[in-house]
Amino acid sequence: MLKFLLWLILLVLCWPLALLALIAYPFVWLVLLPLRLIGIVVSGVFELLRAIITLPARVLSSGPSRASE
């Protein structure tokens, strides 16, 4: 809602720039989409590495299991 209100203000102040922004927004979104996907993948890889590194500590801190009884 805030972005729409800001766009309306821009439309009142400088309508050619507002129309250019309205037309250019989908193209900018398409260009930035691969960068977002790369960010999601890198974040997932870091979470996986963190889980692998902390696995021994989590296993040892869980205490003795009741499966042996």
C-alpha positions as CSV (number, residue, x, y, z in Angstrom):
1,M,0.0,0.0,0.0
2,L,2.9,2.4,0.8
3,K,4.5,1.7,-2.6
4,F,1.3,2.5,-4.3
5,L,0.9,5.8,-2.4
6,L,4.5,6.8,-3.2
7,W,3.8,6.0,-6.8
8,L,0.7,8.2,-6.8
9,I,2.7,11.1,-5.3
10,L,5.3,10.5,-8.0
11,L,2.5,10.5,-10.6
12,V,1.3,13.9,-9.4
13,L,4.8,15.4,-9.2
14,C,6.3,14.0,-12.4
15,W,4.0,11.8,-14.4
16,P,6.5,10.8,-17.2
17,L,8.8,9.4,-14.6
18,A,5.9,7.5,-12.9
19,L,4.8,6.0,-16.2
20,L,8.4,5.0,-16.9
21,A,8.7,3.3,-13.5
22,L,5.4,1.5,-14.1
23,I,6.6,0.2,-17.4
24,A,10.2,-0.7,-16.3
25,Y,9.2,-2.4,-13.0
26,P,8.4,-5.9,-14.6
27,F,11.7,-5.8,-16.5
28,V,13.7,-5.0,-13.5
29,W,11.9,-7.7,-11.6
30,L,12.8,-10.2,-14.3
31,V,16.5,-9.2,-14.3
32,L,16.7,-9.5,-10.5
33,L,14.9,-12.8,-10.3
34,P,18.1,-15.0,-10.9
35,L,19.9,-13.0,-8.2
36,R,17.1,-13.8,-5.7
37,L,17.3,-17.5,-6.7
38,I,21.0,-17.5,-6.1
39,G,20.5,-15.9,-2.7
40,I,18.0,-18.6,-1.7
41,V,20.4,-21.4,-2.9
42,V,23.3,-19.9,-1.0
43,S,21.3,-19.5,2.1
44,G,20.2,-23.1,1.9
45,V,23.7,-24.3,1.4
46,F,24.9,-22.4,4.5
47,E,22.0,-23.8,6.6
48,L,22.9,-27.3,5.4
49,L,26.6,-26.8,6.3
50,R,25.6,-25.4,9.7
51,A,23.4,-28.5,10.3
52,I,26.2,-30.9,9.3
53,I,28.7,-29.1,11.5
54,T,26.5,-29.0,14.6
55,L,25.1,-32.5,14.2
56,P,27.7,-34.2,16.5
57,A,27.1,-31.7,19.3
58,R,23.3,-32.1,19.0
59,V,23.6,-35.9,19.1
60,L,25.9,-35.9,22.1
61,S,23.9,-33.4,24.1
62,S,20.6,-35.3,23.7
63,G,21.7,-37.7,26.5
64,P,21.3,-41.5,26.6
65,S,18.5,-42.9,24.6
66,R,15.7,-45.1,26.0
67,A,15.9,-47.4,23.0
68,S,18.3,-49.7,24.8
69,E,15.9,-50.5,27.6
